[in-house]
Each structure stands twice: as C-alpha cells, then as structure tokens.
Amino acid sequence: MEENELIPVDNNNAVEYTDDNIRHLSDMEHVRTRPGMYIGRLGDGAHAEDGIYVLLKEVIDNSIDEFKMQAGKKIEITVEENLRISVRDYGRGIPQGKLIEAVSMLNTGGKYDSKAFKKSVGLNGVGVKAVNALSSRFEVRSYRDGKVRTATFSKGTLLSDNTQDTEEENGTYIFFEPDNTLFLNYCFKPEFIETMLRNYTYLNTGLAIIYNGHRILSRNGLVDLLNDNMTATGLYPIIHLKGEDIEIAFTHTGQYGEEYYSFVNGQHTTQGGTHQSAFKEHIARTIKEFFNKNMDYTDIRNGLVAAIAVNVEEPIFESQTKTKLGSTNMVPGGVTVNKYVGDFIKQEVDNFLHKNADIAEVIQQKIQESEKERKAIAGVTKLARERAKKANLHNRKLRDCRIHLNDPKGKGLEE
C-alpha cells in the first residue's frame, strides 16, 4: 500500500443511531441509573463521605428543617444491625394528600416556597426521593391531626399505601434500607453517624437527638464543637459571637497551621466555600487593623481553630452533596456573603478585643511568636538551599564543579 493511500471505511459495520436509542427514564430510574449525580460516591460505608451517610443526612435534614421552623424539638434515630435506619421527628408531618409525590417525584416539595422554608438545608425536592430510589425497602409515615398515612416502596416502586386513625403526635417517620446491589457489602459505622448527629446539635441548640436510646444535646453550640474537636489546648477562652444568621467561635492554639469548621443552614461544608473564605479574610484583616501593625495574615491565622455557621436563603452549593457553598449572596439579589460576614466580624470581633485587653494581648503574643518561627524557618530553609547548591561531595571519584550554572553570583558562567 502506498504511503498516502486512503483506507476505505466500511459504513456497514457502524452502530446504528435511531429513534429506538432515545430513552426516557422515570424519576426513580434516573436516580438508580446515575446515583453519583445525587449522592456522590457509592462506597460501602468505610468512609464518612460514602453515599449511605448522604442518604441518612437527607432524611435528617428534613427533620432539622422542621426544628428550624419551630416545629418539633426531638428527633429519634434508630440503627438496626448497622444496616437499616429509621428517623422519627415531631414536626408538622408531610401533607398527607401529597405524601406519595413528596417521596417519589423529583422536583416536588415544600421548599421551593421561601415563605415556608426560608433557610432550608434539604435538597429542595431531591433528597428523600434519592433515598427512596436507592433503598431496597423504604417506608414513610405522616402523622397529622389523628391520621397516619403509610406508604412502602422498594427501589422507588410503590408497594402499599394506606391511611388509619392514630393517637400519636404529629410528625414524620422514615425507614430505609440501602440497596445492597448498589452499595456492595455496606455497613454503617456508628462513629461516623455520631459525629454527624453531634454536628446537628451544635448548630441547633435546644434540639435533642435520641440515637439508639442515647441522648445527644448541645447547650453552647459552636463552643461545644471546638471543645470536643480541638487536639491542642486553647491559648485563651473560646470567643463566641452570634448575630442574625451568623455564628462564629474561635481561639488560637500552640499548634501549627489553621483548622476550620464551616456550616450553611446546618449543612457541614467540609470543603468550605464563600462563607469560610470570607471568614479567613476578615478575621485576619480585623485583627491586623485592631493592632494597627504590619502583620502577615499567615502569622495572624497560624494556630487558629475556628467555626462559622451562616444561614443563607436559597443557598447554592457547588455539588449535589452540598460540601462547598457557592452562593455569593445571603439572599437572592441581597448583600454578598463576603460583605455580610466581613461586616459582622469587623464590628463584633473589634468590639470584643477592645473590651478584653488581656485576650488581645495573648493574641498579639501568639502572632509575634508565629512571625519569629516563620522567619527562622525561612532562614534555615534559605541556608540549606544555598549549601545544597554548593555541596562538596565527599567522594574521591567525584569532584564538585567550581562553577554552578544556577548560582547567580558565579563567575565564568558564560565560559
């Protein structure tokens, strides 16, 4: 064959693309076909980011929203054999006339109306449907005004639906068992569940979560969170400041680096986002301006352990699993997250430091120590780098060259 000769294409072997290739998936089929779009990774429960914990979180989020609307101060969670979970809240209960749609039809829910759920954390019409579709068994009960409507499903398909009289308190009960054909050899880890539940109580003071008969409650919010999670002792008592739709807590420790816990509408944003970035920027700026000295932001934040929680109306997250906040505004068309967080920190932290000179002095000493350490490390690093460039190789067979190409002060480089 000549070098430039064309090879004929046999179109008879091409795969046909016809009307028959176009498929429409039902809501439940779509979730089961593309679960990663809804819950991220599947996994077997060995990691806190695995999908089975996202399923649990989506169910609890709805109950938390009821608490935020001042409906129900208790949530009961039971885990059976680390395989099946039931969640019972004492909120208003899902409206019974739309119960089936609320748990099986995507983009159906009560959280599109900001009047009813101004600062919702639930998935706005997706979360509990994904739980339904990805569970081998799913049961929902709505208790309202002396009636209980119960519906059971398997992999998103309705199996039964009935309504009876009841004397139980209003609220919602959801039971689910993840589908083991999707979550292979899965197992819920109690330590991951307990961490999740504790985070909920830190952010919702007054909420009691009963986990397998064990009561979890927080009275001091983010202060409890830092005390329970800090691996080093704080250099001064935790500073805890609260405002409308914002709460922060922070202290410095003797450890190196920074540590942050951030939340939006009760959702633990493990990857941060606009609120966490705003906190980091403005906490450093406010402290620098308070001391009115030339301080490096890295020195100010070194050893800082902090938590920030904000409530955002109609939040926008960068992924379905809501681990990073993408919202630029606190309210659609309103003040930016950066300005809201910045204004709060500027006023409240500055006021606190003026009123608590002893704590301000400790912070200043910590910053000065961090600066000395940074400069000392930089000096050692520079010296080591220079010595490495001119290292004398103690080997009789090898001799170090007299001229180094990477030495800007070296003579005879051109030669």
C-alpha positions as CSV (number, residue, x, y, z in Angstrom):
1,M,0.0,0.0,0.0
2,E,1.3,3.5,-0.9
3,E,2.2,5.7,2.0
4,N,-0.6,8.3,1.3
5,E,-3.2,5.8,0.0
6,L,-6.6,6.2,1.7
7,I,-8.2,3.3,3.5
8,P,-11.9,2.8,2.6
9,V,-14.4,2.9,5.5
10,D,-17.0,0.2,5.8
11,N,-20.1,2.0,6.9
12,N,-22.0,-1.3,7.1
13,N,-20.2,-2.0,10.4
14,A,-21.2,1.4,12.0
15,V,-23.6,1.2,15.0
16,E,-27.0,2.5,14.0
17,Y,-28.3,5.5,15.9
18,T,-32.1,5.6,15.5
19,D,-35.2,6.7,17.5
20,D,-35.0,3.4,19.4
21,N,-31.8,4.7,21.0
22,I,-33.6,7.6,22.7
23,R,-34.9,6.6,26.1
24,H,-36.9,8.4,28.8
25,L,-36.2,7.4,32.3
26,S,-38.7,7.8,35.1
27,D,-37.5,9.9,38.1
28,M,-36.7,6.8,40.2
29,E,-35.0,5.1,37.2
30,H,-32.8,8.1,36.6
31,V,-31.6,8.2,40.2
32,R,-30.8,4.5,40.1
33,T,-29.0,4.7,36.8
34,R,-27.0,7.8,37.8
35,P,-26.8,7.7,41.6
36,G,-23.5,9.6,41.6
37,M,-25.4,12.8,40.4
38,Y,-27.5,12.7,43.6
39,I,-25.3,11.3,46.4
40,G,-21.7,11.4,45.1
41,R,-19.7,8.2,45.6
42,L,-21.5,5.0,46.5
43,G,-19.0,3.2,48.7
44,D,-19.5,0.6,51.5
45,G,-19.6,2.9,54.5
46,A,-15.9,2.7,55.3
47,H,-15.5,6.4,54.7
48,A,-17.6,9.3,56.1
49,E,-18.2,10.6,52.5
50,D,-19.8,7.4,51.3
51,G,-23.3,7.6,49.9
52,I,-25.1,5.7,52.7
53,Y,-24.3,8.6,55.0
54,V,-25.6,11.1,52.4
55,L,-28.9,9.1,52.4
56,L,-29.2,9.4,56.2
57,K,-28.3,13.1,56.1
58,E,-31.0,13.8,53.5
59,V,-33.6,12.2,55.8
60,I,-32.4,14.0,58.9
61,D,-32.2,17.4,57.0
62,N,-35.9,17.4,56.5
63,S,-36.4,16.9,60.3
64,I,-33.9,19.6,61.0
65,D,-35.9,22.0,58.8
66,E,-39.0,21.3,60.9
67,F,-37.0,22.2,64.0
68,K,-35.8,25.4,62.4
69,M,-39.4,26.2,61.7
70,Q,-40.0,25.7,65.4
71,A,-42.0,22.5,64.9
72,G,-40.6,19.6,67.0
73,K,-37.6,19.7,69.3
74,K,-36.8,16.0,69.3
75,I,-35.6,13.5,66.6
76,E,-35.4,9.8,67.3
77,I,-32.9,7.8,65.2
78,T,-32.6,4.0,65.4
79,V,-30.0,2.0,63.6
80,E,-30.6,-1.8,63.3
81,E,-27.6,-4.1,62.8
82,N,-25.8,-1.1,61.1
83,L,-27.8,-1.9,58.0
84,R,-31.3,-0.2,58.4
85,I,-32.2,3.2,59.8
86,S,-35.5,4.8,61.0
87,V,-35.9,8.5,61.7
88,R,-38.9,9.9,63.6
89,D,-39.4,13.7,64.1
90,Y,-42.2,15.5,65.8
91,G,-42.7,18.3,63.3
92,R,-45.8,19.1,61.3
93,G,-45.7,15.9,59.2
94,I,-45.6,15.8,55.4
95,P,-49.0,17.0,54.0
96,Q,-50.8,13.6,53.5
97,G,-52.5,14.5,50.3
98,K,-49.1,14.8,48.6
99,L,-47.2,12.2,50.5
100,I,-46.5,9.8,47.6
101,E,-45.4,12.7,45.3
102,A,-43.2,14.2,48.1
103,V,-41.1,11.0,48.4
104,S,-41.1,9.7,44.8
105,M,-41.3,12.6,42.3
106,L,-38.2,14.6,41.7
107,N,-38.6,18.4,41.9
108,T,-41.6,18.1,44.1
109,G,-41.5,19.5,47.6
110,G,-42.4,22.3,50.0
111,K,-39.0,24.0,50.0
112,Y,-39.4,26.0,46.7
113,D,-41.6,28.4,48.6
114,S,-39.2,30.5,50.6
115,K,-42.0,31.6,52.9
116,A,-42.4,28.1,54.3
117,F,-38.7,27.1,54.4
118,K,-36.7,30.3,54.3
119,K,-33.3,28.8,55.1
120,S,-33.8,25.1,54.2
121,V,-31.0,22.7,54.3
122,G,-32.9,19.8,52.5
123,L,-32.2,19.1,48.8
124,N,-35.1,21.1,47.6
125,G,-37.2,18.3,46.1
126,V,-34.5,15.7,45.5
127,G,-33.1,14.3,48.8
128,V,-35.7,11.9,50.2
129,K,-36.6,10.8,46.6
130,A,-33.0,9.7,46.1
131,V,-33.2,7.8,49.4
132,N,-36.3,6.1,48.2
133,A,-34.9,5.1,44.8
134,L,-31.6,3.7,46.3
135,S,-33.3,1.7,49.1
136,S,-34.4,-1.9,48.8
137,R,-37.0,-1.0,51.3
138,F,-38.4,2.4,52.1
139,E,-41.3,3.3,54.3
140,V,-42.8,6.8,55.1
141,R,-45.5,7.7,57.6
142,S,-47.1,11.1,58.0
143,Y,-48.8,11.7,61.3
144,R,-51.2,14.6,61.1
145,D,-54.3,15.5,63.2
146,G,-55.2,12.0,64.3
147,K,-54.5,10.3,61.0
148,V,-51.4,8.4,59.8
149,R,-50.8,7.7,56.1
150,T,-48.2,5.0,55.5
151,A,-46.6,4.2,52.1
152,T,-43.9,1.5,51.4
153,F,-41.6,1.3,48.4
154,S,-38.9,-1.0,47.0
155,K,-36.2,0.6,44.8
156,G,-38.6,3.5,44.2
157,T,-41.6,1.4,43.3
158,L,-44.8,1.9,45.4
159,L,-45.8,-1.4,47.1
160,S,-48.6,-0.2,49.5
161,D,-50.4,2.9,50.7
162,N,-53.0,3.1,53.5
163,T,-54.4,5.6,56.0
164,Q,-55.5,4.9,59.5
165,D,-56.6,6.6,62.7
166,T,-53.8,7.3,65.2
167,E,-53.2,8.8,68.7
168,E,-49.5,9.5,68.0
169,E,-48.1,13.0,67.9
170,N,-47.8,14.8,64.6
171,G,-44.6,14.3,62.6
172,T,-42.9,12.2,60.0
173,Y,-41.4,8.7,60.2
174,I,-39.0,7.3,57.6
175,F,-37.4,3.9,57.4
176,F,-34.9,2.9,54.8
177,E,-32.6,0.0,54.0
178,P,-30.0,0.9,51.3
179,D,-30.0,-1.4,48.2
180,N,-27.1,-3.8,48.7
181,T,-26.9,-4.4,44.9
182,L,-25.7,-0.8,44.6
183,F,-23.9,-0.4,48.0
184,L,-22.0,-3.6,48.0
185,N,-21.2,-5.1,51.4
186,Y,-22.1,-1.8,53.1
187,C,-22.2,-1.2,56.8
188,F,-23.0,2.0,58.8
189,K,-20.1,3.0,61.1
190,P,-21.5,4.2,64.4
191,E,-18.7,6.7,64.9
192,F,-19.5,8.5,61.6
193,I,-23.2,8.7,62.4
194,E,-22.5,10.1,65.9
195,T,-20.2,12.8,64.5
196,M,-22.9,13.8,62.0
197,L,-25.5,13.9,64.8
198,R,-23.3,15.9,67.1
199,N,-22.7,18.5,64.4
200,Y,-26.5,18.8,64.0
201,T,-26.9,19.5,67.8
202,Y,-24.0,22.1,67.8
203,L,-25.8,24.1,65.2
204,N,-29.3,23.7,66.7
205,T,-29.1,24.4,70.4
206,G,-32.2,23.1,72.1
207,L,-32.6,20.2,69.7
208,A,-32.4,16.7,71.3
209,I,-31.4,13.8,69.1
210,I,-32.1,10.3,70.6
211,Y,-29.7,8.0,68.9
212,N,-30.3,4.3,69.7
213,G,-31.7,5.4,73.1
214,H,-28.7,7.7,73.7
215,R,-29.4,11.4,74.1
216,I,-27.3,13.9,72.2
217,L,-27.7,17.6,73.1
218,S,-25.6,20.8,72.9
219,R,-26.2,23.8,75.1
220,N,-23.3,26.0,73.9
221,G,-23.3,25.5,70.1
222,L,-20.1,26.1,68.3
223,V,-18.1,26.4,71.6
224,D,-19.0,22.7,72.3
225,L,-17.9,21.8,68.8
226,L,-14.5,23.3,69.2
227,N,-14.0,21.9,72.7
228,D,-14.9,18.4,71.5
229,N,-12.7,18.6,68.4
230,M,-9.6,20.6,69.4
231,T,-6.5,18.4,69.7
232,A,-4.5,21.2,71.4
233,T,-5.4,23.5,74.4
234,G,-6.6,27.0,73.5
235,L,-4.4,29.9,74.5
236,Y,-7.4,31.8,75.7
237,P,-11.1,31.1,76.3
238,I,-13.0,30.5,73.0
239,I,-14.5,33.7,71.6
240,H,-18.2,33.0,70.8
241,L,-20.2,35.6,68.9
242,K,-23.7,35.3,67.4
243,G,-25.7,37.5,65.2
244,E,-28.7,37.2,62.9
245,D,-28.0,34.3,60.5
246,I,-24.3,34.1,61.6
247,E,-22.4,32.5,64.5
248,I,-18.7,32.2,64.9
249,A,-16.3,30.7,67.5
250,F,-12.5,30.8,67.5
251,T,-9.4,30.6,69.6
252,H,-5.6,30.2,69.0
253,T,-3.7,27.1,70.0
254,G,0.0,26.4,70.1
255,Q,-0.2,24.0,67.1
256,Y,1.0,24.9,63.6
257,G,-1.5,25.6,60.8
258,E,-5.2,26.5,60.7
259,E,-8.3,24.5,61.3
260,Y,-11.8,25.4,60.2
261,Y,-15.3,24.0,60.7
262,S,-17.9,25.7,58.5
263,F,-21.7,25.2,58.1
264,V,-24.5,26.6,56.0
265,N,-28.1,26.1,57.1
266,G,-26.9,23.3,59.3
267,Q,-25.0,21.6,56.5
268,H,-21.4,20.8,57.3
269,T,-19.5,22.3,54.3
270,T,-16.4,20.1,54.6
271,Q,-14.8,21.8,51.5
272,G,-15.6,25.3,52.7
273,G,-16.9,27.9,50.3
274,T,-17.6,31.6,50.1
275,H,-18.5,31.9,53.8
276,Q,-15.3,30.2,55.0
277,S,-13.2,32.2,52.6
278,A,-14.8,35.4,53.9
279,F,-14.2,34.4,57.5
280,K,-10.5,33.7,56.8
281,E,-10.0,37.0,55.1
282,H,-11.9,39.2,57.5
283,I,-10.7,37.7,60.8
284,A,-7.1,38.3,59.8
285,R,-7.9,41.8,58.5
286,T,-9.8,42.8,61.6
287,I,-7.1,41.6,64.0
288,K,-4.4,43.4,61.9
289,E,-6.4,46.6,61.9
290,F,-7.1,46.4,65.7
291,F,-3.3,46.2,66.5
292,N,-2.6,48.7,63.7
293,K,0.7,47.0,62.9
294,N,2.3,45.5,59.9
295,M,1.4,41.8,60.4
296,D,1.4,39.0,57.9
297,Y,-2.0,37.3,57.5
298,T,-0.4,33.8,57.8
299,D,1.1,34.8,61.2
300,I,-2.3,36.0,62.4
301,R,-4.1,32.8,61.4
302,N,-1.3,30.4,62.5
303,G,-2.7,28.2,65.2
304,L,-6.3,29.4,64.7
305,V,-9.1,27.0,65.3
306,A,-12.5,28.4,64.2
307,A,-16.0,27.5,63.3
308,I,-18.5,29.6,61.4
309,A,-22.2,28.9,60.7
310,V,-24.4,31.0,58.5
311,N,-28.0,30.8,57.3
312,V,-28.4,31.6,53.6
313,E,-31.7,32.0,51.8
314,E,-31.9,29.6,48.8
315,P,-28.2,28.6,49.1
316,I,-26.3,27.4,46.0
317,F,-23.9,24.6,46.5
318,E,-21.2,23.5,44.1
319,S,-22.3,19.9,44.1
320,Q,-25.4,17.9,44.9
321,T,-23.8,16.6,48.1
322,K,-23.5,20.2,49.4
323,T,-20.0,20.1,50.7
324,K,-19.0,23.6,49.4
325,L,-21.0,26.8,49.3
326,G,-21.1,28.6,46.0
327,S,-23.6,31.3,46.9
328,T,-22.3,34.9,46.5
329,N,-25.3,36.5,48.2
330,M,-27.0,35.9,51.6
331,V,-30.4,36.5,49.9
332,P,-31.1,36.4,46.2
333,G,-30.2,39.9,45.0
334,G,-29.2,41.0,48.5
335,V,-26.0,41.7,50.4
336,T,-23.0,39.5,49.5
337,V,-21.8,36.7,51.7
338,N,-18.4,38.3,51.9
339,K,-19.7,41.7,53.0
340,Y,-22.2,40.2,55.5
341,V,-19.5,38.0,57.2
342,G,-17.0,40.9,56.9
343,D,-19.2,43.5,58.5
344,F,-20.2,41.2,61.4
345,I,-16.5,40.2,62.1
346,K,-15.3,43.8,61.8
347,Q,-17.8,45.1,64.3
348,E,-18.1,42.2,66.8
349,V,-14.5,41.0,66.9
350,D,-13.1,44.5,67.1
351,N,-15.5,45.3,69.9
352,F,-14.6,42.2,71.8
353,L,-10.9,42.9,71.6
354,H,-11.4,46.4,72.9
355,K,-13.4,45.1,75.8
356,N,-11.0,42.2,76.6
357,A,-7.5,43.6,76.6
358,D,-6.0,40.6,78.3
359,I,-7.1,38.3,75.5
360,A,-6.0,40.8,72.9
361,E,-2.5,40.7,74.5
362,V,-2.4,36.9,74.3
363,I,-3.4,37.0,70.6
364,Q,-0.6,39.6,69.9
365,Q,2.0,37.4,71.6
366,K,0.9,34.4,69.6
367,I,1.2,36.4,66.3
368,Q,4.7,37.6,67.3
369,E,5.8,34.1,68.1
370,S,4.4,32.9,64.7
371,E,6.3,35.6,62.9
372,K,9.6,34.7,64.6
373,E,9.1,31.0,63.8
374,R,8.2,31.7,60.2
375,K,11.3,33.9,59.7
376,A,13.5,31.4,61.5
377,I,12.3,28.6,59.3
378,A,12.7,30.7,56.2
379,G,16.3,31.5,57.2
380,V,17.1,27.8,57.8
381,T,15.5,26.9,54.5
382,K,17.5,29.5,52.6
383,L,20.7,28.4,54.2
384,A,20.1,24.8,53.4
385,R,19.2,25.6,49.8
386,E,22.5,27.6,49.4
387,R,24.5,24.8,51.0
388,A,22.9,22.2,48.8
389,K,23.8,24.2,45.7
390,K,27.5,24.2,46.7
391,A,27.7,20.9,48.4
392,N,31.1,19.3,48.5
393,L,30.7,15.7,47.5
394,H,32.9,13.7,49.8
395,N,33.8,11.1,47.2
396,R,37.3,10.6,45.8
397,K,35.9,9.7,42.4
398,L,33.6,12.7,42.2
399,R,34.6,16.4,42.5
400,D,32.2,19.3,42.8
401,C,32.4,21.7,39.9
402,R,33.9,25.1,40.6
403,I,31.2,26.9,38.7
404,H,27.4,26.4,39.3
405,L,25.0,27.3,36.5
406,N,22.3,28.0,39.0
407,D,24.4,30.4,41.1
408,P,23.7,34.0,40.0
409,K,26.9,35.2,41.7
410,G,29.1,32.6,40.0
411,K,31.9,33.9,37.8
412,G,32.7,32.4,34.4
413,L,29.2,31.2,33.7
414,E,29.4,32.2,30.0
415,E,32.7,30.2,29.6
